Every structure is written in structure tokens, then in C-alpha cells.
Amino acid sequence: MSLNRENFLRVFIGGIVIFLVGLVYCNSTSLYLTLAYLQKVFLTKLEYYFIFIGIFFVFFSLILSFSPLGNIRLGRRENRRFSLWKWSIMVFTATMAADIIFFSLHEWIYYANSLQDSCLKGQNTYVAAITYSLFHWGITPWSFYLVPAVIYAFIMFRQGRDCYKLSQACEPLVKNPALLLGIDIISILGLILAVSTTFSLATPMIARSLGYLLGWHNYTNITIMIIVIVDILSCIDSLLDIETGAVNLANINYILFFILLVYFFCYGKPSFILSSGYHSIALYFARFLPLSIFVSKGSFTIDYTVFYWSYWIAWSIATPFFIATISEGMTIREVINYGYLSGVSSTFISFLILGYSMIARNNYVVPPLDVDVNDFIIHSIAHYPYNNIVFIFLVLTMLFMYVTTLNSIILVITRYTSAEKSRWAQVYWSLLFIFLPIILIYSAATMNSLKVISILSSLPISVVLFLILLNFCFLIYHFYRRGVDFAVKNNYFSCWSRQALAKIRRIFS
């Protein structure tokens, strides 16, 4: 029965992907017009829903971290596989694809041109623009990753049952087999659309960089070639053990990323980066709540906040599972706090250094909103010293980031359709993941179309995530009612006092 279900998922998802590829190829213009209509008529009504989701996940993560729940150990301490340093590197490199570099270099342009419709109207243009980047890549996005990761790790390492797909995280709250199968189908399709969006956004910049270095001008074919190369390398890496493949690749990735940041910091007016960066961080924390609840009168919220929240929600299908699998032996508080520390600090450093460096290099002039961002990035970097070396490091860093991220996705998605690690299944999914981004690149999908695709794919996933949170509350209730004595006896709590246990008993009795 299990095998039939797994084969059905592979065939059904494969058929839908082929259908979507054919639809985009044959009717791309009509499809993109339909997406634009949906954005105008339907998606503008979802602002409050996504604002609520963002606030809720941050609040829930704080409860997990600062309440007695944070002391629950996710498995035995001696089963911890990675040091804190390796764990932090893997969390960042496996969750943040190359688009973090792409957006760090240019995203401030969008915000600087749209501040009149934002929560930071009247603030310094550059500080406010970078602050919005910190907001859309900071605490709230990481809460979409860390909260589910803790839940999956709790199910895997505290309950001792498999949790490698969203349907398993909904049990026993959801028991209907058809509904569980539907959850898995929604999850895989949402992840494929999220990967397609990511590849379609940032790979053209890698193609432009290679074109600058080698004098090539057929950017579409170069982009497709890059996607194929990333997919092949990710597939090879996923076939290796996680200690051999993911850890080594994450280390290389982080070193390249660090070298790139040091270069842009040194040649991007360090005093300006430090002073402006300080003001952006201060403004971010001072205005975090207003930023989180703000709904614009125009299209700012739907164009940026709703898009990013939906983007992170779609990615939360796979990324938290990877974080969960490497978090055995840690406490809930450690996963939440160290996850925030490593993830938020790394993304902040990226946007502060790369963003302010580009602002300074552009002589503090804000380009128009309709500028070709890829051309802008290439022309700006071309004016840096040793620009050829910079482009080489840029291409390598972004390629390795994509390989690391896709590798973690392949490892996770394989478990959706295979009870054990299957090399054939890994190859199958690695091939299936590249069809849709290739056709989106070929059909020249617009940024707005990609935004609508991301938002639509995240809607059913967000509902499933709420089911998972509700199921987790149910599991925690029974955990304290029935299993707390066993947990203490087997050292599954850290720093847990008799008084705290007595309070928990009273709450759930």
C-alpha cells in the first residue's frame, strides 16, 4: 500500500509538472495575463491574512523559546551530530539560496522608489530602504523555518516516528488517508513552484556575470545551462552522505560568501556601511511591530511584504525538515535562538554590506524603478577594482549556494516518496525540479508573474502549517500528561526544576 502511494505521488506530480511546462510553453502570454488579473482582483484581498501569519509565527517562536517548552531536548544529548558552528553554517547555506546575493545588491532600489507608500515614509531614503530588506529577510522569515523545524524534530526525535513530509506532521490530528495524500501533493507542487521562482529570479544574474567575463551574449541559453549544471551538482552531492556532501559544501559555500562580503565592505566605503548599517538595524528593531502590522493604501504591501511572506511559506515545505534532521540532541530553545542568531545575523550582514556598498558605488543616486536590475548590478560591479576576480567569486558563490540549497531540497523531497534513501528517487526529483524553471526562463516570465505564482502556491501551504501547529499543541498536551516522568528519567530535559514540572502538571491537569 505504501509503495503504491509513493509511486502514485511520483507519477501524479510528474504529470502535473509536464502539464504546467506545456501550458507555459504553448500559452505563456495568456497565462501571464491571467496571473496579472488574479493579482489585481484576488490577491489584493489577502494582505491582512499574510500580515497575521507573519505576526503569529514570530509570537509562536517566542513562546517556544522563552517558555518552559524551550527546555525540551529533541532526542538524547549524546546523539547530537554537529557542532554549533557546523550546524549554523548548514542552516544558513541550506536555507538561503543565491537569491540573497541577488536581492542584497539591488532590492534597495524598489524600496527607495516606493517609500511614500510605506511605513517608513519620511525616514532617510537609504536607511529606510535597507531597513525594509532587513525586515523582509529577518526575524519573520526565519520564524517560518524554525517553528516547523522544531515541530518536526520533536516528532522525529522525541516521539520516535518518521516526519519527513507535511502529512506526517499533521498526524494524528488528521487521519483521513485521502486528505493526507492531498496535503503531500500540495506540498510537493508548492515546493516545485517555489524552486522555479527562485531559479527564475537569480540565475539570469549569474548568466550576465558569465557573459561579462567570457563575452557571451545569449543570456537565455547561458541561464538554462547554469540551471542544468546546478541540478547535476546537487544530484551528485545528494547521493553522498550528509557528513561528506552537505557539510563540506556548506563550508566551501560560507568561505566564498565571507570573502565576497569582505571585498565589498573594503571597497564600498566602510565608514558609510558601518554608520548607515547601525541606523538601519536600530530602525528595524525600533519599528518592528509597526512594520509587521502595516498595510499600505497602495500596492506596497502586496508587492513586497505579501510576496516575501508567501515566498518563505512556500520554502517552509522543505527547509525546516532539513533543519530538523540536523538538530537531534539540541533543545527547542537552542534551535530557535541559535537559528535566529545564525540566520538573521548572516542575512543582515549580507544586505548591509552589499546593499550599502552598491549605494555608495552608485554615488548615492537611486535608479528608476523600471531599471534592468541585472544590467545595473553588472555595470556597478564593473566599476569596482579587480572586477574580473569579483565576478568569478560572485559566480562561484551563487552557484555553490544554489547547489547547497537544491541538495537539501532533494534530500527532503525524496523522503516524500521513498521510505528509505533511494538513489533512483533522488535522480528523478532532481530532474523534475529543473523543467519548470527552464521553461519560465525561456518564456521570459515577468517579476510580477513570478510573485503571483509564489503567492498562489503558498495559500494552501499556509493552511497546512496551521494544522501542523494545532497538531503540535495536541502532541505537547499529551506529552506533558503522559510522558513527562519518562522524559525526566531519560534526561530529555535540560535545566528542568521540580517547580517547573509541578506548574506544567497543574496547567494540563
N, C-alpha and C positions, 0 to 999 in steps of 0.2 A: 504493500500500500504506500509506504514511504517512497519507495523507488518510483512508482508510477506518478506520484505527486511531484517529485523532483524533475522527472522527465517532462511532465506537463508544463511546469514552470519554464524550463529551458525553451521548449518549442513555442509556447504561447508568447513569451516575451520576445523571442527571436522573430516571430511572425509580426508582432506589433512594430518592432523596430524597422523591419523591412518595409512594412506598410507606410510608416512615417517617412522613411527615406524616399520611397516612391512618390508620396504626396508632395514633399518639398521639392523634389526634382521636377515633377510634372506641372505643379500648380503653385510655385513659390510666390508669385505676385499676388494671387488671390488669397493665399494663406496669410501672407504678411498684412494684407488689407483687413482681413478678418481679425487678426490679432490686434491691430490698431483700433478697430471698432470695439473689441472687448475691453481694451484698456480705457477707452473713453466712456463707455456706457456702464460697464460692470465693475471694473477694478477700483474705480474711484470711491466705491461704497465700502471698501474693505479696510480703509485706513484705521478706524478705531479698533477693528479686530486684531490687526497686526501690532498696533501700539500696545494693546492689552497683553498679547502674547509675550512681547519683549519684557514688559514690567513684571509679569508673572514669573517668568523663568529666572530673572535676576533675584527676585524675592525668594523663590523656592531654593535657589542655590545658597542664599544667605542663611536660610533656615537649616539646611543640611550642614553648613559649615559651623555655625555658632551654637546650635542646639546640641543636646546630648547625642543626637543621631550621628554627629560627626566623629564620635569615638568608635563607632562600629568598624572593626577591621575586616577588610574584604579578603578573607582567607587567612591562612597562617602566616605569621611574620617570616618564618624561615623559607617560605615559598616565593618570596619576592625575588624577581629575576633580574631587575635592572637597578643600577644606582640612580640616585635622584638626577644627576647630570644627564645620563643617557636617557632616562625617562623623559626629562624636559625637552631634550633635543628631538626625540622621536615624536612627542606630542606636537611640537611646533611644525616640524618639517613634513609630517604626515597629514597635517590638517590644513596648513596654509600652502596652497598651490602657487605657481609662478605669478598668478594674477595679483598677489600682494605687491610685487615689484612693479608691475604694470600700473596698478592704481596708485601706488605711492608716488610715482613720477608725474602723474598728470591729474589725479582726481580733484586736487585743489582748484583746478580751472572751473569745473562745474559749480562748485560751491561759491567761488568768488564772484561768479556771474549771476548767482541766484540768491544772494543774502537778503535782498529786500523782501523775500517771501519766506524767510526762515526765522528760527527762534533767536538767532544771534544778530539780528538786524541792529546796526549801529556800532557793532564792535569793529576792531581793526580787521581789514579785509583778509589779510594773510593769516593772522592768528585765528580768526573765525573759520576760515576755510579748512585749515589743518585740524582745528578742533572737531569739525564735523567728520573728518576722516577718522579721527580717534574714536569718536562716538560710534560710527558705523562699523568699526573693526575692533572695538574694545570689549568692555565687560559684557554687554548684552549678547553679542555673537558667541562669545566663549561660554556663556551660560547655556546656549542651545546645544553645545557639545558636552559640557561637563556634567550637567544634570542627568541626561540619559546615560552617559558613561558610568556614573556611579550606580544607577539602577541596574544596568546590565551586569556590572561587576558584582553587585550584591547577589543577583540571581545565579551567576556562574560560580562564584567562589564562596558564598555563604549558604546558598540553598543546594549547591552541587548539581544543578541541572543546566543543560545547554541553553544558551541565549545568544544566538548569532544572527537572529532576524527579529524584526519588529513583532511578528505574530507570537513568538515565544515570550517576548516581554509583556504581552497582553494576557497571558495565561496566569492564573485560572479565571480571571475576570471574564474573558471572552472564551467560550468553549465551542462555539459553532464552527465546524470544520470549513464550511464554505466561506464564512466571514474571515477566518484566519488565512485562508488561501487568498481572499481578496486583499487583505492587508499586505501580504507578501508581494502580490502583483503591483499594487500601488507603490510600494516601497521601491521595488526594482526599477519600475518605469520612472519614478521621480528621480532616482539616482542617475539614471541614464540621461535624463534631461538636464540635470544639474551639471554633470560632467560635460555634456555637449555645450552648455552655456559657457562654462569655464574655458574650455579649449577654444571656442569661437571668439572669446574676448581677447585673450592674451597671446595666443600663438602668432597672430599677424605681426605683433611687435618683434618677436624672435625672427620672423621671416625678413622684416625690414632691416634688422640688425645684420643678419647674414648677407642680405643684399648690399648693404653699405660696405661690408668687409670684402665681399667677393665680386662686386659689380653686377650682381644678378638683379633682374627687374621683374621677373614673372613671380610676383609675390604669392599668388594663389597656389601655384604648384609647389613653391617652397614651403608654404604653410602646411599643405597636405603631407608633404614629405616629412616635416617635423613631427606631425601627429603620428605618423606611422612609426618613425624612429622611437618616439617616446613610448608607444604602445609595445613595441618589440622589447625594449629595455625593461619596461615594467613587468612584462610577462616573464622574462628571464629571471629578474630579481625575485618575483613572487614564487618561483619554483625552488628557490633556495630557502634554507631555514631562516627564521626571523632574526636570529642572532647573527647569522652570516650576511644576509642580504639587507634587511631593513636598518639594522644598527650601523653597519659600515657606510651605507649610502646616506643615512641621516648625518653621520659625522662629516662626510665629504661635503654634503649639502650645506651644513651650517658653517663650515670653514670658508667656502666660497662666498656665502652670503655675508659673513663677517668682513672679509676682505673688501667686498664691494661697498659695504657701509663705511668702512674706514676711509676708502678713497673719496667717496662723495662728501664725507664730513671734512676731510682735509682740504679739498679743492672747492668747497661750497660755502666759504666764509663761515668758519666755525663760530665766531662770536655771534653772528646773526642767528645761526642754528640754535645755539645754546640759549640765548636770551628769548628768542621767539618761541622756542620749544618749551621753555619754562612757563611762559604765559599761556600757551595752548593747553598744557597739562593742568595748570591751575584753573583755567576757564572750564575745562572739561569736567573736573570734579565739582567745581562750584555750581555749574549749571546742569549737572547730570539729570536731576529729576525733571526740570523744565524741558530739557532736550528729549527725555523719554516720553513725555505726555503731550508734546507739541503736535498739533495738526494744523497745517498751513491753510490759508484761504485759497491759494493757487494749487499748483501741481507739485510743489517741492516734496511734500511728504510721500506721495505715491511714487514719485520719480526716484527718490533716494531711500528714505527710511523703509518704506514698504518693500521696495525691491531688495534691499540688503537683508532684511529680516527673513523674507521668503527664500532668498539665496542661501542663507545659513541653515534655515529649517530643512531645505532640500538636501543639503550636505549632511545633516544630522542623521541621515539614514545609515551611513557607513562609518563616518569618522568616530562617533562615540564607541562603536563596537571595537574599533582598533585600540582606542584609549583604554577600554575596559580590559582587553586581553593582556595588556602590558602592565596592569595596575594591581595584580594579585599581591596580597601581603600588605598593601597600604590601607590606611584608614580613609573613611569618607572625607574627613576634614583635609587630609593630605592631598587627595585627588583634586578637591575643589580649590584649595588655597594654592598649591603648587601649580595646578593647571592654569589658574588665573595669573599667577606670578610669571610663569614662563611664557604663556601665550600672549597676555596683554602687554607685557614689557617688550617682547620681541616685535609685535606689530606696531607699538608706539614708536620704538626706535626706528623702524623702517620708514614710517610716514614722516616722522620729524626730520630725519636726516635727508632722505631722498626728496621729500616734498619741499622743504625749505632750501635745499641745495639747488633745486630746479628754479625756484622763485628767484634766488639770488643770481643764478646764471642767466636768467631771462631779464635781468636788470629791473626786477620788481614790476614788470609790465604784465597785466593779466590778458592772455589771449582771448579772442572772442569764443563764445560758447560753441559755435559750429566749426571750430578748428579741427583739422585732421590730427587726432592726438598722437597717432603713430609717427607722422611726419614731424610733429612738434618735438616729440621725445628724441627722435634720431638727430634732428638738426641741433637741438640743445646739447646733447651729449657730444656731438661732433666738435663743439667749441671747447670741450674740456681738454686739458693736457693728456697726452698719451691715449687719445681716444680709441685707437685701434685695439689696444690692450683692454680698455674698458669694455668695448663691445664683445670681445672674446669672453671676458669674465661674466658679462651680462648674459650672453647666450648660454654658457655652461651652467650658470647658477639657475636660470629659469628652466633649462632642460632637466637638470637634476631635481628641481622642485616638483616638476610635473611627474617625473619618474617615481619619486618617493610617494607622492600623493596617489597616483594611479595604482601603484603597487599595493598600498594599504587597502584601496577600494577592491582590487581583485581578490585579495586575501579574504576580505569580509564577504563579498558577494558570492564567492564560491561556496561558502557555508550555507547560503540560502538554498542551494540545490544539490548539496552533497553532504552526507552525514559525516564524512571524513574528508581530509585533504585530497583532492583529486586533481592531478596534473591536467587531465583532459578538460575538466571543467574550467580550470584557470585559463587555459589557452582559449577555450570557447568564449568566455566572458571578456577576455582581453581583446578579442577580435570584434565582438559585438559592440563594445564601447566606442569604437572609432568610426563606425559607419555614419551615425547621425551628425557628429561634429564636422566630418569631412563634407557632407552634403550641405550643411549650413554655411561653411566657408565657401563652397563652390557657388552657392546661390546668393552670396553676398547678403546674408541676414543683417538687418539693422540692429543697432543697440536697443531701440525701443521694442523690437520684436523679441529679442533675447530676454528683455526684462519681463515681458508678458508671459513668455514660456516659463520662466523661473517662478513667477508668482502663481500661475495656474497649477504648476506641479507641486507647489508647497501646500496648497489648501487642504487636500485630503490627508497629507502627511501630518499637518498640524493637529488635525482631529485625532489621528492615531497617537500622537505624542501625548495628548491629554488623557487618552485611555491608558497609556503606559504609566503616567503619573498617578492616576487613580488606582491602578493595579498595584503600584508600589506602596501606596498608603495602606492598601488592603494587606499586602505582604508584611509590612512593618508592624501592623496591628497584631497579626498572628505570630510574628517573630517575638515580640515582647510578651505576648500572652502565654506562649508555649515553649519558646526556645531560649529564653534569656539565661536560665540556670545552666543549660548545656553550653551556651556561648562563653559564660564566665569560667566554667570549669575547663574549657579548652582554649582559654586565653584569646578569645576573639574580640575582646575589648581592650583598649589601651587607656590607662589612667581613669579607670571607671571606679567610682566610690560606691559604698553601700547606700549612702544617702541618695545618690542619683538613681540607683536601681529602685529604691523604695518609691521615689517620686514617679518613675515610669510605671511601676506597678499600680500606683494609685490612679494614674491617668487612664490606663487601659482596663481597669477593673470596674 
